[in-house]
């Protein structure tokens, strides 16, 4: 995640979509705690389960793109996804960085035959995160929150969605490599995985199949308070607020004072998919050695998962 506010990263501005996937009104939803989404979350998504995943992810050590830690984590992630019934694609590409060429690998998971053709315009959704960590020469950066929380949460979310195969078949889970800049964020440094993924969606003509994309980044802070970027499409922001209300978590959702440069930006501006960033921007241990397990909570990740699950069930019904 980049702390810099989005200012001049994109030389060309694309239209920001105000309408995401199809939606229903909040009054049509079930009461919090009694909806099918809650049943799934309560049976599979647990604080303890996500906490264990966090410990396992952080146990791989620093996970900068191209490192042995990243490779080991990636293969472990893929095994877990496949065990839960997901078909996994490794999207491999090489990009030039300020320190030379690096091989990056995005991990894309689809449930059953859901991602194999078919599906009308806007009938699918993308749920994504990044699994790499920032490379430092001066500290051992474990990225329990920045890189770890989204990865651990999405792996457990995959298990939960597998219990709801109809919903799972309409969601692509994407783990981006290379979110972190090698030196400093610019048009060519940082967001390597999401930029490549978005370019491929646009070039293939597949982008139109996706009605919305939701990014998780830094969602594990023990004092969770989401700060959603100010330029989030209106309909997606409304959908999040309504979903949070239905699961009793309205107090966790706030707005940031400006845009944020993160992996949702290429999805929205390159692929043209209405996208939002669920991120806790107020995190003091960011990019320090203190971003470890003591600073994060499986309960916080679970709360974001509950909101997201309710939102997806609403939009992909």
C-alpha positions as CSV (number, residue, x, y, z in Angstrom):
1,X,0.0,0.0,0.0
2,X,1.2,3.5,-0.8
3,X,0.7,6.3,1.7
4,X,0.9,8.9,-1.1
5,X,-2.4,10.4,-2.2
6,X,-3.2,9.7,-5.9
7,X,-2.2,12.8,-7.8
8,X,-0.4,12.4,-11.1
9,X,0.1,8.7,-11.4
10,X,-2.1,8.4,-14.5
11,X,-1.3,10.5,-17.5
12,X,-4.7,9.6,-19.1
13,X,-7.9,9.8,-17.2
14,X,-10.6,7.2,-17.8
15,X,-14.2,7.6,-16.8
16,X,-15.0,6.6,-13.2
17,X,-18.1,4.5,-13.0
18,X,-20.9,5.4,-10.6
19,X,-22.8,2.3,-11.1
20,X,-21.4,-1.1,-10.1
21,X,-23.0,-4.5,-10.1
22,X,-26.8,-4.8,-9.9
23,X,-28.1,-4.2,-6.4
24,X,-31.1,-4.4,-4.2
25,X,-32.3,-1.9,-1.5
26,X,-31.3,-2.3,2.1
27,X,-34.9,-2.9,3.0
28,X,-34.9,-6.1,0.9
29,X,-32.0,-7.6,3.0
30,X,-32.5,-9.8,5.9
31,X,-31.9,-8.7,9.5
32,X,-28.3,-8.7,10.6
33,X,-27.2,-12.0,12.0
34,X,-29.9,-13.9,10.2
35,X,-29.1,-13.6,6.5
36,X,-27.6,-16.5,4.5
37,X,-24.3,-14.5,4.4
38,X,-24.2,-14.5,8.2
39,X,-24.7,-18.2,8.4
40,X,-21.8,-18.8,6.0
41,X,-19.6,-16.4,7.9
42,X,-20.4,-17.9,11.3
43,X,-19.8,-21.4,10.2
44,X,-16.5,-20.9,8.3
45,X,-15.1,-17.4,8.9
46,X,-13.9,-17.3,12.5
47,X,-11.5,-15.0,14.4
48,X,-9.4,-18.0,15.3
49,X,-9.2,-19.4,11.8
50,X,-8.2,-16.1,10.3
51,X,-5.7,-15.5,13.1
52,X,-4.1,-18.9,12.4
53,X,-3.8,-18.0,8.7
54,X,-2.2,-14.7,9.6
55,X,0.4,-16.6,11.7
56,X,1.1,-19.0,8.8
57,X,1.5,-16.2,6.3
58,X,3.8,-14.2,8.5
59,X,5.7,-17.4,9.2
60,X,7.1,-17.3,5.7
61,X,9.1,-14.2,6.6
62,X,9.7,-11.2,4.3
63,X,7.9,-11.8,1.0
64,X,9.2,-9.2,-1.5
65,X,8.5,-10.0,-5.1
66,X,10.8,-12.5,-6.5
67,X,12.1,-13.6,-3.1
68,X,12.2,-17.2,-1.8
69,X,9.6,-16.2,0.8
70,X,7.2,-15.0,-1.8
71,X,7.6,-18.2,-3.8
72,X,7.1,-20.5,-0.9
73,X,4.0,-18.5,0.2
74,X,2.6,-18.6,-3.3
75,X,2.8,-22.4,-3.6
76,X,1.3,-22.8,-0.1
77,X,-1.6,-20.4,-1.1
78,X,-2.3,-22.3,-4.2
79,X,-2.4,-25.7,-2.4
80,X,-4.9,-24.2,0.0
81,X,-7.1,-22.8,-2.7
82,X,-7.2,-26.0,-4.7
83,X,-8.0,-28.0,-1.5
84,X,-11.1,-25.7,-1.2
85,X,-12.2,-26.5,-4.7
86,X,-10.8,-23.5,-6.6
87,X,-9.1,-23.7,-9.9
88,X,-5.9,-21.6,-9.9
89,X,-4.1,-19.8,-12.7
90,X,-0.6,-18.4,-12.3
91,X,-0.3,-15.2,-14.3
92,X,3.4,-14.9,-14.9
93,X,5.1,-11.9,-16.4
94,X,8.4,-10.1,-16.3
95,X,8.6,-6.3,-15.8
96,X,11.5,-3.9,-15.6
97,X,12.0,-2.3,-12.2
98,X,14.5,0.3,-11.0
99,X,16.6,-2.6,-9.9
100,X,16.3,-4.7,-13.1
101,X,14.0,-7.2,-14.5
102,X,11.8,-9.2,-12.0
103,X,9.4,-12.1,-12.6
104,X,6.0,-11.4,-11.0
105,X,3.2,-14.0,-10.5
106,X,-0.4,-13.0,-9.9
107,X,-2.5,-15.8,-8.5
108,X,-6.1,-16.0,-9.9
109,X,-8.7,-18.4,-8.5
110,X,-12.1,-19.3,-9.9
111,X,-14.6,-21.8,-8.5
112,X,-15.7,-24.7,-10.5
113,X,-16.4,-23.8,-14.1
114,X,-17.6,-20.4,-13.2
115,X,-14.8,-18.5,-14.9
116,X,-14.8,-20.5,-18.1
117,X,-16.6,-18.2,-20.6
118,X,-20.3,-17.4,-20.3
119,X,-21.8,-14.8,-18.1
120,X,-23.3,-11.5,-19.2
121,X,-22.0,-8.0,-18.9
122,X,-21.3,-7.1,-15.3
123,X,-22.3,-10.6,-14.0
124,X,-19.1,-11.3,-12.1
125,X,-17.0,-9.6,-9.4
126,X,-13.4,-9.4,-8.5
127,X,-12.2,-9.7,-4.9
128,X,-8.4,-9.0,-4.6
129,X,-5.5,-8.3,-2.4
130,X,-1.7,-8.3,-2.6
131,X,0.6,-10.9,-1.2
132,X,4.0,-9.3,-1.6
133,X,5.7,-7.2,1.1
134,X,8.0,-4.1,0.8
135,X,11.7,-4.9,0.5
136,X,13.9,-3.3,3.1
137,X,17.7,-3.6,3.6
138,X,17.6,-2.2,7.1
139,X,14.8,-4.1,8.9
140,X,13.1,-7.4,8.7
141,X,9.7,-6.4,7.4
142,X,7.1,-9.0,8.0
143,X,4.0,-7.1,6.8
144,X,1.5,-8.8,9.0
145,X,-1.0,-6.1,8.1
146,X,0.4,-4.7,4.8
147,X,0.4,-7.8,2.7
148,X,-0.5,-10.4,5.3
149,X,-4.0,-9.5,6.5
150,X,-5.5,-9.4,3.0
151,X,-3.8,-12.6,2.0
152,X,-4.8,-14.5,5.1
153,X,-8.3,-13.1,4.9
154,X,-8.8,-14.0,1.3
155,X,-7.6,-17.5,1.8
156,X,-10.2,-18.0,4.6
157,X,-12.8,-16.2,2.5
158,X,-12.2,-18.8,-0.3
159,X,-13.2,-21.5,2.2
160,X,-16.3,-19.7,3.1
161,X,-17.4,-19.0,-0.5
162,X,-16.9,-22.7,-1.3
163,X,-19.9,-23.4,1.0
164,X,-21.9,-21.2,-1.3
165,X,-21.0,-22.6,-4.7
166,X,-23.4,-20.4,-6.7
167,X,-21.9,-17.3,-5.3
168,X,-18.4,-18.6,-5.5
169,X,-18.8,-19.4,-9.2
170,X,-19.3,-15.7,-10.0
171,X,-16.3,-14.3,-8.0
172,X,-12.7,-14.2,-9.1
173,X,-10.2,-14.1,-6.3
174,X,-7.0,-12.4,-7.3
175,X,-3.7,-12.2,-5.3
176,X,-1.5,-9.5,-6.8
177,X,2.2,-9.7,-6.8
178,X,4.3,-6.5,-6.9
179,X,2.0,-4.0,-5.3
180,X,4.9,-2.4,-3.5
181,X,7.2,0.0,-5.3
182,X,10.9,-1.1,-5.6
183,X,12.0,2.5,-5.0
184,X,9.1,5.1,-5.2
185,X,5.6,4.9,-6.7
186,X,5.4,6.2,-10.2
187,X,3.7,5.3,-13.5
188,X,6.4,2.5,-13.9
189,X,7.2,1.6,-10.3
190,X,4.6,-0.1,-8.0
191,X,1.3,-1.8,-8.7
192,X,3.1,-4.2,-11.1
193,X,0.6,-7.0,-10.7
194,X,-2.6,-5.1,-10.8
195,X,-1.4,-3.0,-13.8
196,X,-0.6,-6.1,-15.8
197,X,-3.8,-7.9,-14.8
198,X,-5.9,-4.9,-15.7
199,X,-4.2,-4.5,-19.1
200,X,-4.8,-8.2,-19.9
201,X,-8.5,-7.8,-19.0
202,X,-8.9,-4.8,-21.3
203,X,-6.9,-6.3,-24.2
204,X,-8.8,-9.6,-24.0
205,X,-12.2,-7.9,-23.9
206,X,-13.0,-9.8,-20.6
207,X,-13.2,-6.6,-18.5
208,X,-16.9,-6.1,-19.4
209,X,-17.8,-9.3,-17.6
210,X,-17.0,-7.7,-14.2
211,X,-19.5,-5.4,-12.6
212,X,-17.3,-4.4,-9.7
213,X,-13.9,-5.1,-8.0
214,X,-13.2,-4.9,-4.3
215,X,-9.7,-4.6,-2.9
216,X,-8.6,-5.6,0.6
217,X,-5.5,-3.8,1.9
218,X,-4.3,-3.4,5.5
219,X,-7.5,-4.7,7.0
220,X,-6.1,-6.3,10.1
221,X,-5.4,-3.4,12.5
222,X,-6.6,-4.2,16.0
223,X,-8.3,-0.7,16.0
224,X,-10.0,-1.2,12.7
225,X,-11.5,1.8,11.0
226,X,-11.9,1.6,7.2
227,X,-11.0,4.8,5.4
228,X,-12.5,4.3,1.9
229,X,-11.0,6.6,-0.8
230,X,-13.0,9.7,-1.6
231,X,-13.2,8.9,-5.3
232,X,-14.9,5.5,-4.7
233,X,-17.9,5.1,-7.1
234,X,-21.0,6.3,-5.4
235,X,-23.0,3.1,-5.9
236,X,-20.2,0.9,-4.5
237,X,-19.9,3.2,-1.4
238,X,-23.6,3.1,-0.8
239,X,-23.6,-0.7,-1.2
240,X,-20.8,-1.0,1.4
241,X,-22.5,1.2,3.9
242,X,-25.8,-0.7,3.5
243,X,-24.0,-4.1,3.8
244,X,-22.1,-2.9,6.9
245,X,-25.4,-1.8,8.4
246,X,-27.1,-5.2,7.8
247,X,-24.3,-7.0,9.6
248,X,-24.1,-4.5,12.5
249,X,-20.7,-3.0,11.5
250,X,-21.6,0.6,10.3
251,X,-19.2,2.0,12.8
252,X,-16.2,0.5,11.0
253,X,-16.8,2.3,7.8
254,X,-15.4,5.8,7.2
255,X,-14.2,7.9,4.3
256,X,-10.7,9.2,3.5
257,X,-10.3,12.9,2.6
258,X,-8.9,12.1,-0.8
259,X,-8.0,9.4,-3.4
260,X,-5.5,6.6,-2.5
261,X,-3.0,5.0,-4.9
262,X,-3.5,1.3,-4.5
263,X,-4.3,-1.8,-6.6
264,X,-7.9,-0.8,-7.3
265,X,-6.7,2.1,-9.4
266,X,-5.6,0.1,-12.5
267,X,-8.8,-2.0,-12.3
268,X,-10.8,1.2,-12.5
269,X,-8.8,3.3,-14.8
270,X,-7.2,0.8,-17.1
271,X,-9.8,-2.1,-17.2
272,X,-12.8,0.3,-16.7
273,X,-14.2,-1.8,-13.8
274,X,-16.0,0.1,-11.0
275,X,-13.6,-0.5,-8.0
276,X,-13.2,0.2,-4.4
277,X,-10.4,-0.1,-1.8
278,X,-11.3,-1.4,1.7
279,X,-8.3,-0.1,3.6
280,X,-7.5,1.2,7.1
281,X,-5.3,4.1,6.1
282,X,-4.6,5.1,9.8
283,X,-2.0,2.5,10.7
284,X,1.1,3.7,12.6
285,X,3.3,0.6,12.1
286,X,3.1,1.0,8.3
287,X,6.4,0.0,6.7
288,X,8.1,-0.5,10.0
289,X,9.4,-3.5,11.9
290,X,6.4,-3.2,14.2
291,X,4.0,-4.4,11.5
292,X,4.0,-7.8,13.1
293,X,1.5,-10.2,14.6
294,X,1.1,-8.1,17.8
295,X,-0.4,-5.3,15.7
296,X,-3.1,-7.3,13.9
297,X,-6.3,-9.2,14.8
298,X,-8.2,-11.9,13.0
299,X,-11.3,-10.3,14.3
300,X,-10.7,-7.2,12.3
301,X,-10.2,-9.2,9.1
302,X,-13.3,-11.1,9.8
303,X,-15.4,-7.9,10.1
304,X,-14.2,-6.8,6.7
305,X,-15.0,-10.3,5.3
306,X,-18.5,-10.1,6.7
307,X,-19.2,-6.8,5.1
308,X,-17.8,-8.0,1.8
309,X,-19.7,-11.2,1.8
310,X,-22.9,-9.4,2.4
311,X,-22.1,-6.9,-0.3
312,X,-21.3,-9.7,-2.8
313,X,-24.4,-11.7,-2.0
314,X,-26.5,-8.5,-2.5
315,X,-24.9,-7.7,-5.8
316,X,-24.6,-11.1,-7.4
317,X,-27.9,-12.6,-6.3
